[in-house]
Amino acid sequence: MTQDDADGSVPALRTDRLGRRYGKMWGLRDCTLEVPAGAVAAVVGPNGAGKTTLLEMIIGLLEPTEGRVDVFGQTSRADTAGSLGRVGYVAQDHPLYRDFTVADMFHLGRAMNPSWDQNLADVRMDALSIPVNRKIRRLSGGQQAQVSLTMALAKRAPLLVLDEPVSSLDPVARLDFMRDVMAIAADQALTFLISSHVVAELERYCDWLIILSAGHVQLAGPADDLLAAHQLLTVPRATLDADLPGTAIQRTDSDRHSTVLVRAGADQFAGYGRPGWQADPVSFEQLIMAYLQRRPSPRSYDNPAPAAERPGTPAKEVTR
Amino acid sequence: MFRFRLDGSSGVPPYLQLVHQVRQALLLGYLQEGDRLPTVKDVAADLVINPNTVVKAYRQLEHEGLTGGRPGQGTFITATSSPVPPAAHQDLRASLEAWLRAAGEAGLDDEAVTALIAVARQDLKQDLKKERV
């Protein structure tokens, strides 16, 4: 269940230079990343960043234009039962047949999935007090989300992909839903990939972070490592980016001082020691917002190469 | 049963918040040797946080020698007393209170006190590093 248990084993998800073109436009390109088994990974990015394109290629709904995507070591291909069976999918708007009863939906799931676990579905509906003879359209938004999640869980797929699972829910239903997801993650050896707009809440849920922007991976890796590799430095205004340890990701200049969100290795931070400089840890939300507000970079930052290896990286975005 | 809480706006990583809470509870006597910590699943559901975060916190506590796992039974507090001897703790607290009182009389508000402590701590770290070299 933990990341360490997955050491040396096959990652839950691996993409290699994955890309998808729509006409002349690339929806996603050069996407190389890995998510270990047992992780709860967040995929964040603005609209049009390529989130849904990535998710749909992972679940085998969309054929890649180039590159490949492996789920537990096996390549996903569109329209093959094998690919579909390895991934459970909860789509954004919980598309269920509104005139079906919950039991009808489960019947459909059973017919379409050889590994369907009816007992799991029944037990969950019972625990959530959702009557299975009720029609979908008479359920609350939260209950519909739970039916969608249950459909995905009952497939007994080792990887679950949730596309904006809580965006249509009120705050209480949202918390209840995620409480359930966290309990499931603790209980079963499942890997979650969750796309979300609700950046503030992600830190609680995720141990792995993937930031997409303009069709490219801007940052990806274990959330704690990424946080440790960034600091918020307060320095005299005259300080050049080149004199900072590491790479400046986002810089805000005041009259006399500047605040710079910097990416560097821990040893670089430890050694900078200048009087008058102040270093503060970066919050999860600050980190994500800095990368999302950054001018989209065509290059991929998914491999955490030490910033020192990239002298003169242009990252002099000035905000405000 | 001990219950954790989470402050979403503190900027401290969630796993560290859990570690701090156990350390603090030991220091204050709210947790004692033999007490059982809640299961990973219970903490994950209670706080609505990633179970791997709880695992990481529990591993860190075990690494610090504060807790130990008993297979099939859970995680238990193994530290016999607080890491800081009570007398030293009391002395430090008394001198800190005196310092805080002096800072207040000098006109420093909470924010100024926090900033001054941060700067002093950082300078001290640098000095200690130089001494070691």
Interface residues (C-beta under 8 A of the other chain):
Chain A: M1 T2 Q3 G38 A39 V40 L175 M178 R179 D180 M182 A183 A185 A186 D187 A200 E203 R204 Y205 C206 D207 D224 L227 G273 Q278 A279 D280 P281 S283
Chain B: L6 G8 G11 V12 P13 P14 Y15 V40 K41 A44 A45 L47 V48 I49 N50 P51 N52 T53 V54 V55 K56 A118 V119 Q122 Q126 K129
